[in-house]
Structure formats: structure tokens, C-alpha cells
Amino acid sequence: MSVEILINTSPSETRVALIEQGLLQQIYIERNNRRGPVGNIYLGKVVRVMPGMQAAFVEIGLEKAGFVHAADIMVRGPDGFELVPQPGGTIESLLREGQMLVVQVAKEPIASKGARLTTFLSVASRYLVCMPHNRHLGISQRIENEPERERLLAALSSAVTAEGVLDQSGFILRTAAEGVSDIELQSDIRFLRRVWSAVQQRIEECKAAGKIRIIYDDLVLYVRAMRDLLTPQVERIRIDDARVYDEVVRFASDFIPEIADRIELYQGERPLFDVFGIEDEIQKALARTVKLKSGGNLVVDQNEAMTTIDVNTGAFLGSHNQEETIYKTNVEAAKAIARQLKVRNIGGIIIIDFIDMQDEEHKRQVLRTLQKALEKDPARTRISPMSELGLVEMTRKRTRESLRQMLCQECHVCQGRGSIKTAETVCYDIFREIMRVARNYENRGLLVIASQGVVDRLLDEESATVVDLEQLTGKRISVKVEAFYVNEQFDVVIS
Ligand SMILES: [Zn+2]
């Protein structure tokens, strides 16, 4: 199967698309202004030691100096290998001003505070966090299933032994590790060892230069994408920016030399994402309705509590072969749903309403198609059997923000409801408001201020009612358009 990774870079945004057989499967978007430094390793300089707070400020080249607590400064423990906090170590005994110090960002800088730093370094891969100078094997608390926790810890322990890193590094299984195999863990361990040796080499280089420097950048999207999306099936990686291309080539030659010859600098006239139809796919992934080839469609409603997906047949269904048409539409829908969930990155509870089928075998096949299509999803999914009403409940693990959360804001016209009152309904709201206001004020006239559509209706279809209301209230009613008002907004004021 043809799998490609496309990397598109602009000054403010990086986008990575994974495509299979020409179809977008996953999209990662990162905006530079939202990138935090957590996980980055720096060679910093101690600028102030504060015995009163048992902490020190360390300049690392960010806007504000970061700070490190005495308890987060690691020294070799009694066994000469494991790193531990110095027992009873005071900040003034551990650090002095002007000293260069290798630190990692543990917590994002917030508001007035600088980043919280630690000297206990770790590097992360897709499934693991590696802690050099430690022997601990652990697992994320967020993996809750007890048998799975036990399986994973056993798998980690055998992978660590197989890779010959037992007693050399500690590892923690990340939440994403749920369901992965020993082989995958082994390949992650190999990757982390290469990363760690590169980090060590760079630490020596930076120390020799003696300047504040970033040593390891954990969060650059294209690096993470290489780490998370690269599989042996990836045939080509196209990058449209020469600087990023150079960095990815360097990264690949350090860590994944076998793929170096598959990386290509895209220099075509047309934008990379246009050529591969990715821009269109992103637009489609934000739409409520997804068209199916069979003429049917999906209607996707992402709500806070859950996402519902409604499958509809498109064309007129004759009585002949109706069940067959429905079955084919449902099968196509099952595949499309699996892809849409990945592209949109929808997590949480998902309820799918397939078109009603009579045939039990057809129901089984549709469910089987969905299960099979979801097998390739990197996020963990669970599917329930089809209910009597033809509903399939499923869950998909939430990872990053969904595409819509990332790119969209709530619609200010409908406040996210997705529908607004009709002009007719708004007119009737206005009539009730006129009665209320008329009762409370003595003056002669009332002025209705509303949107163009509502005013048009007041002057046309509802004009007779307006005349009736004038007689009933004894007040002259005039109208005025407010161009900035959306449909539901209006005012009834005395004039
Ligand atoms: Zn709206």
C-alpha cells in the first residue's frame, strides 16, 4: 500500500499529513505561537541563587528565566548510578551563580512565572519515556485496565532485557502504549537509545561552546511526526521547506538512517497540499455532511458529550433490491466513518446510526467492516454490538484536540446550536415584546430595531399584524434595520 507523509511549513504553522492510497488519513497541525517548551533540554546559566526559596533562576534563552528547586537537582546516588536528589542539599551548596547547567523544562511557563526546570533528564518516544541513570520500570496511571497494566509491564521488562538495556535506563509506559506489542516496545527502546546518545553528544558540544543553547527540542512537529508516523510502509516523505528538509534529513540520518533516501524536497509551483488535495480534505473534515460515492451521506454532529453520526441513503430507493442498496451504503459509510474519525481526530463517545437493515448477516458484515477499518487507527477504539435500533456505540481515545477544536470557534450567530430561529419566530417574539413594553410605558410610539430579514418580514408578511398591534396598543410602531444584528437580535424601544 502506498503511504506518504507530506510536511507543509509556513512561518506561523506546520502541517503534517499522512496519506494512504492518495487519501488523507491523519492531519497534524501545529501553530508556532502555541508551542510550549515542555520536554526541551537546554544548556542554561544559573543567574540567581535564592537560599530563602531553596531555588535558583536559570537563564535558558526563553523570555523569562526558568527556576529550579533544590529537590530537582540530581546527583549520583549511593550506588554510583542512579540519580537522586542530594539528601539535605541546600540550593547554595548545589549551585553557584554563573554556573552552566543542563536542564529540562518540566512545566510550562505560566503568566508571570518562568518555566519550572529539572536536572532529571528524560526523553520520550511514542510509547515510552526513557530515564537514563535510573532503573525504574513504570506505567502511566491513566492506563486503568489491570490485566493490560500487567501485560504491558511484563512486555516492557522482556523488551528491556532483549535490547540489553536492563539496569541501564528506566522506562515508563505512556498512556499511548495501551495495546502495543513487545516488538513495538523494542523498536521504541532502540529509538530512545539513539536519541539519548545524540543528546549526550550535543550536551558535550554545547558545554564546550559554553553558551546558553537548546540541546533537544521535543516538540517540533515534524520531528514528532517522524517519530510517531514513520512505519516501514512509508514510501515517501515530501517537505516543501528547505530548512525543515535539512533538519528532517539530519534527524533521519541520526535516528532512522534506513529512510533517508525516501525524503524529498518538494519544489513544485503549486502548493504541496493543493497538489495532493489535502486543503480540500481539511475543508471536508470540518463540514457537517460527508458525501458518499453511493449517493448517500454521513451527517456528523460533534457535541460536547458525544459525537453522533447519521448514515443516510441519497438517491430514491425503488422497492427492488432496497436491502442490497442499503447494505452497500452502510458498508461504504463504515469505511468512511473510520477515516473521518481519524482525520477529524474525534475522541470520546461516538454513536453511529446506520440505515436500518433486515438481514442479520448484513448487520454483522457492516459491523465487521467498521471494526476492520478501525484496526489501523492509532487511537484506541472500542465498539459495541449493533443495538436493536441499528445503533452502534463506540469510544475512541481522546488524544490531541480535535481538528475542529483546533481550527474553529463557536459560531456567534447560533452560539454553537447549529440552527437559529426563523424570521417568523423572531417576529412573534417581537410582538410579545411590543405588548410588554406598551403596557409599561405611556409614550406614543415604539421603534423596533432588528436584522434586515426580520424587518423585511415585518413590513411584508406580518404587516397586517403590525397594524392590528398599533390599534390594540394605541401606539405607532416603526421599524429600523440594524445591519450588525444577526437574525435573533432585536430591540423594542420607546420613541
Ligand atoms: Zn451557527
Residues whose N, C-alpha, C, O or C-beta is under 5 A from the ligand:
A	BS01	ZN	C411 V413 C414 G418
